[in-house]
């Protein structure tokens, strides 16, 4: 039986959490928007909102939401981690490194923080070694995408 939660904020929160946990971030956002209107300064609601945006792959909006969470609670390690992941996906690697580094320092026991931080640092090292820009897409990405097409790289006279 799938019952709609009442107007009770806790029931809406529980239902939104359930929707997120079962892979329904778009539906969860409908409830979370209602919660945010009722309690705009709630850290837990802002965290859920940022997570839902991330899960819908709206990384720019999610980064902004994680930033609001960090402003509400600068010591929120998950806020720094989430913002770092968003920036990573937006190819803003330098800022991603800084946010993920902060999360790793705040919670050295969280292996996923350390892994993400290490991967972003490796991306930056590789870009430096190859003379590529530190942030953003690689300008010649279309050429790299055709690397396996020998006729394009070798002139087609094989």
C-alpha positions as CSV (number, residue, x, y, z in Angstrom):
1,X,0.0,0.0,0.0
2,X,1.5,3.3,-1.1
3,X,0.1,6.1,1.1
4,X,0.6,9.8,0.5
5,X,2.2,11.6,3.5
6,X,0.1,14.1,5.3
7,X,1.0,17.8,5.7
8,X,3.3,16.9,8.5
9,X,6.9,18.0,7.6
10,X,8.4,14.9,9.1
11,X,6.2,12.7,7.0
12,X,7.3,14.6,3.8
13,X,10.9,14.4,4.9
14,X,10.6,10.6,5.4
15,X,8.9,10.1,2.1
16,X,11.5,12.3,0.2
17,X,14.3,10.2,1.8
18,X,12.6,7.0,0.7
19,X,12.2,8.3,-2.8
20,X,15.9,9.3,-3.0
21,X,17.0,6.0,-1.5
22,X,15.0,4.1,-4.2
23,X,16.3,6.1,-7.1
24,X,13.5,8.6,-7.6
25,X,15.2,12.0,-7.3
26,X,12.8,13.9,-9.5
27,X,9.8,12.8,-7.4
28,X,11.8,13.5,-4.2
29,X,12.5,17.1,-5.4
30,X,8.8,17.8,-5.5
31,X,8.5,17.0,-1.8
32,X,11.8,18.7,-1.0
33,X,10.8,22.0,-2.6
34,X,7.8,22.0,-0.3
35,X,10.0,21.3,2.7
36,X,12.5,24.1,1.7
37,X,9.6,26.6,1.5
38,X,8.6,25.7,5.1
39,X,12.1,25.5,6.5
40,X,14.6,27.3,4.3
41,X,17.4,27.3,6.9
42,X,17.3,23.6,7.6
43,X,20.7,21.9,6.9
44,X,19.2,18.4,6.6
45,X,16.7,19.6,4.0
46,X,19.3,21.5,2.1
47,X,21.6,18.5,2.1
48,X,18.7,16.3,0.8
49,X,18.0,19.0,-1.9
50,X,21.6,19.1,-3.1
51,X,21.8,15.3,-3.2
52,X,18.5,15.1,-5.2
53,X,19.8,17.6,-7.7
54,X,23.1,15.7,-8.0
55,X,21.1,12.5,-8.6
56,X,19.2,14.2,-11.4
57,X,22.6,15.1,-12.9
58,X,21.9,18.8,-12.6
59,X,25.5,19.4,-11.3
60,X,25.5,23.2,-11.6
61,X,22.4,23.5,-9.5
62,X,23.6,20.8,-7.1
63,X,26.9,22.7,-6.6
64,X,25.0,25.8,-5.7
65,X,22.9,23.9,-3.3
66,X,25.9,22.3,-1.7
67,X,27.4,25.8,-1.4
68,X,24.4,27.0,0.5
69,X,24.7,24.0,2.8
70,X,28.4,24.9,3.4
71,X,27.3,28.5,4.1
72,X,24.8,27.2,6.7
73,X,27.4,24.8,8.2
74,X,31.0,25.4,7.1
75,X,32.1,22.3,9.0
76,X,29.7,20.0,7.0
77,X,32.2,17.6,5.4
78,X,29.5,16.0,3.1
79,X,28.7,19.5,1.8
80,X,32.3,19.9,0.7
81,X,32.4,16.4,-0.7
82,X,29.2,16.9,-2.7
83,X,30.3,20.2,-4.0
84,X,33.6,18.7,-5.0
85,X,31.9,15.9,-6.9
86,X,29.7,18.4,-8.8
87,X,32.7,20.6,-9.7
88,X,34.5,17.5,-10.9
89,X,31.7,16.6,-13.2
90,X,31.6,20.2,-14.4
91,X,35.3,19.8,-15.3
92,X,36.2,22.5,-12.8
93,X,39.1,20.4,-11.5
94,X,41.0,23.0,-9.5
95,X,38.0,23.9,-7.4
96,X,36.9,20.3,-7.1
97,X,40.4,19.4,-5.8
98,X,40.1,22.1,-3.1
99,X,36.6,21.0,-2.0
100,X,37.4,17.3,-2.0
101,X,40.7,18.1,-0.2
102,X,38.7,19.9,2.5
103,X,36.3,17.0,2.9
104,X,39.2,14.6,3.2
105,X,40.9,16.6,5.8
106,X,37.7,17.0,7.8
107,X,37.0,13.2,7.6
108,X,40.1,11.3,6.9
109,X,38.2,8.1,7.8
110,X,35.9,8.4,4.8
111,X,37.6,6.3,2.0
112,X,35.3,7.7,-0.7
113,X,36.5,11.2,0.1
114,X,40.1,10.2,-0.2
115,X,39.5,8.3,-3.5
116,X,37.7,11.2,-5.1
117,X,40.4,13.6,-4.0
118,X,43.2,11.3,-5.3
119,X,41.4,11.0,-8.7
120,X,41.0,14.7,-9.2
121,X,44.6,15.3,-8.2
122,X,45.6,12.6,-10.8
123,X,43.5,14.4,-13.4
124,X,45.3,17.7,-12.7
125,X,48.7,16.0,-12.8
126,X,47.9,14.4,-16.2
127,X,46.7,17.7,-17.6
128,X,49.8,19.5,-16.4
129,X,52.0,16.8,-17.9
130,X,50.3,17.0,-21.2
131,X,50.2,20.8,-21.3
132,X,46.4,20.8,-21.2
133,X,44.2,23.5,-19.5
134,X,43.5,22.7,-15.8
135,X,39.8,23.2,-16.2
136,X,37.2,22.6,-18.8
137,X,37.0,20.3,-21.8
138,X,40.0,19.4,-23.9
139,X,39.8,21.5,-27.1
140,X,40.8,18.7,-29.4
141,X,38.5,16.1,-27.8
142,X,37.0,15.2,-31.1
143,X,40.4,14.2,-32.4
144,X,41.0,12.0,-29.3
145,X,37.6,10.4,-29.8
146,X,38.7,9.1,-33.2
147,X,42.1,7.8,-32.0
148,X,41.0,4.2,-32.9
149,X,40.2,5.3,-36.5
150,X,43.6,4.6,-38.1
151,X,42.6,6.1,-41.5
152,X,41.9,9.5,-39.9
153,X,45.2,9.7,-38.0
154,X,47.4,8.1,-40.6
155,X,46.0,10.0,-43.6
156,X,43.8,7.2,-44.9
157,X,46.4,5.8,-47.4
158,X,47.0,2.4,-45.8
